[in-house]
Amino acid sequence: MKPYVKSSKILEELRLLLRERQCRGELILPGIRELAKEFDASCGTVIKSLNQLRDEGLIYQEKKSTRIRPAAGQALRYGFVYTGHRGSGCCWFAAYDRLRFLLERMMNKQHLQLECFLYDPEDPAETPESFAAGLAGVDVLFVSLISDLRVMPLLRQVCSRLVILDPCNSEDNRDASCIQLDNRAVGRIAAELFIQARCRNILCVIPQAKSTDILFRLRLEGFAELFANEQRRFSVVEHQNADTLKSLQMFRDRIDQAVSEGGDGIFCVSDENISEISEELFRSGKVPSEVSIVAFDGANRAIRHSPPITTISHGDEQIAVELLKLALRLESNPRQFPVITRLIAPQVYPGATVRKVMKERHNAQLIAGSLQV
C-alpha cells in the first residue's frame, strides 16, 4: 500500500520548486500528474497544495498552464526569446546560452525574474502563431536568433517593447532597441591580427552557414575594410553541402589547397567544426609557424580547443550588463521605453595560433648580433 504523504510536505516541496524555477527563469509549472509523480503523492494532494499557493498569490492559472508570478514588487514582465532545440532546451549557439544564463543571474540579484521562451523552427508542432500567442502578457522581450522572418511581426503584435540582441534580416525592427555585438568590428579585429602577423593570403571559413547571412556578411565586410588591398588578398569558403561529412572534407581539401598555394592565415567566421577543419594543420605543426588561425567564439569550440585558439569574443557579459541597465531603468519608469542602440565592442583572447612575427624577428636579430660579436 502506498504510504500517505502529508499535504504540508508537498506544499513545502512545491515552494522549493517555485524558488528553483524562478532562479532559472522557468515560470511555468509541470502538470498535476507530473508533479504527483515527482513528489510520489496523489493528484488530490497536489491540487490542494496548488490551491494554497494560488490563494497566497504565488501562482496563477493561464489558459492550460499554471504560471509562477514574478517576484513581488516587479513592475514589468521580462522575457528572453531564443531559437533552440526543444528536446535539449539549448540555444542554437552557445554564446546566447551564456548570455541567457548571465542575464538571469544578474536580474535575480536585483530581485527581478526573467522568463525564457524557446522557439524551435524545426518542431513541426510549433507554428509562429502559437509561439507568439504564448508570449501574451510579457511586457519586455529580449529577442535573439529568430531566423524565421514570420515570427518578428507577430512578436511586435503581442509586445510593444522589443530589444533585438543580434542583427536581423527583418526590417520590422522599427521602434525597437538594439543591444548587440558589433559584428563588423569582429571582422576588423581579425584583419588587424593577421596584419600584425604579416599574413598576406587569408582563407575565410564559414561552416554550416552562408556568407549572405547578415551576421557573417557584417564580419566579412569589416574584414575586407582593412585587409583587402593590392598587397593582401582573401577568399571565402562556406558550407555548400547538406552532408556534414562531405562538407567537412570539402573544407579540409580547400584549406590544404590554400596552404599549398601560399595561404598563411585562416579566419573562422564561426567556430563550428573548427577542430575538424584545422586538425591536419595542428598535426603537421604548421600552426602557428606557417599558418595563423583566428576564430569567432560563438559555439564554445575555439575556446575549448587544445592548444587554445586565438578568439574574438561574443561579448555576452557586456551585453547582459546593458540589458540589466535597461531593465532597471524600466523598473524605475515603466511607462518610458527608451529606443536605444548599443554596439558592444568584441574582445580578443590570445591563444597559440597567431604568429608572433615581430617578436620572432627581434629575437633573430639579437641572436645574429651576438654571433657577430
Buried (B, 14 or more C-beta within 10 A) or exposed (E): EEEEBEBEEBBEBBBEBBEEBBEEBBBBBBEBEEBBEEBEBBEEBBBBBBEBBBEEEBBEEEEEEBBBBBEEEBBBBBBBBBBBEEEEEBBBBBBBBBBBBBBBBBBBEEEBBBBBBBBBBEEEEBBBEEBBEBBEEBBBBBBBBBEBEBBBEBBBEBBEBBBBBBBBEBEBBEEBBBBBBBBBBBBBBBBBBBBBBBBBBBBBBBBEBEBEBEBBBBBBEBBBEBBEEEEBEBEBBBBEEEEEEEBBBBBBEBBBEBBEEEBBBBBBBBBBBBBBBBEBBBEEEBBBEBBBBBBBBBBBBBBBBEEBBBBBBBBBBBBBBBBBBBBEBBBEEEEEBEEBEBBBEBBBBEBBBBBBBEEEEEEEEEEEEEEEE
